[in-house]
């Protein structure tokens, strides 16, 4: 019972850190594609006196990645219904040029304003509409969710680290006597810490496997049967095989730091 | 015969050199000698012993053990030196979660001997200290005298060049103490091991020729 308890006291906080890390990886991947969608879905409207090429827009601001001309004939057909063909020509001639201008990333509204100012500084550009209010609320909500999750993961990691440090103190107490006796008789560091390494490495593997199992369950059972569109669409992003390597690497790194902290703090013969 | 231990104007201190325990001590101990170090409580007997296995480094002077200058030795060299020493403590310092047999072969384990050799040697050593039937027990299942015999067996495991013993019979009754002295006498006589014992009192039953040092007022003096 004590044996199981000792292992769980290390495995559980380690799992909490790994879960936090995996949540971060999953969130980063899913928000990346969401961010991409937002970016691709967003364009600002630019009204010009004369036709403008993409390069001309990019010369005004480097963040502009695309420009699409809106067909003026379509606009005229909408606003000049029942007007004679001659008058239509006159309207068309008087009408400015309209462009949907896309950006290279999803950015804060202050940067949108900067782009707007850059464009409006050109004499050929009559008007720029950024649709700032709807863009801003979407951006703020997205940023808030992202920040909150990162904060939660960070908090969880800190609490878990404290639990691991606590467990290290228990290990230190449990293994100190043996390590000191071995040190007196000339055992090198690796031999002194061998048992501790074996135990901690086994715990790191167990924590990695359990964390992976939880995410595999989420991916193949929960998400697949959840009926939630976004979950089903993003199922592939939920857990990748490479994540297991990242989790194991992180767990082993924590183990190495933890074991060496115990070994070094147990140096010297007890008086 | 060559010196196994050589101290010259040795000063030992605690608290980063502020508290001197031994001052300007000089002595030589040769191979195969049996040496007692006595002195009142707190005089620095154990401190001197600790310095001999590198637990405390000299503040001043030279201390050479087994050809290694302990004032300047690297940690790895110090570790190597310790593998040629047998150290016996008043509180035994056995690993309580290990069996008696595993405790005894610790020096062999550190030296990288095979499990077969370790098992054979464990049996031989435990038979030598008359504890063969206790091989699979744990230290806390044994009496104090028996635990110290395990400690002696461990110290003898690798035929050490030198045995350092800190009050080895301090916690034992007369019978157990006599058994321990017998074992150490045998080691010195038969294996030509240098034995250095820190004790309050030299045992009356002791039969071997020995040298006696006394520590007084921070000095180490030989009693003739």
Interface residues (C-beta under 8 A of the other chain):
Chain A: X177 X178 X180 X181 X182 X184 X185 X186 X187 X188 X191 X268 X269
Chain B: X50 X53 X55 X76 X78 X79 X80 X81 X82 X83 X85 X87 X93 X94 X95 X96 X97 X98 X106 X107 X109 X110 X154
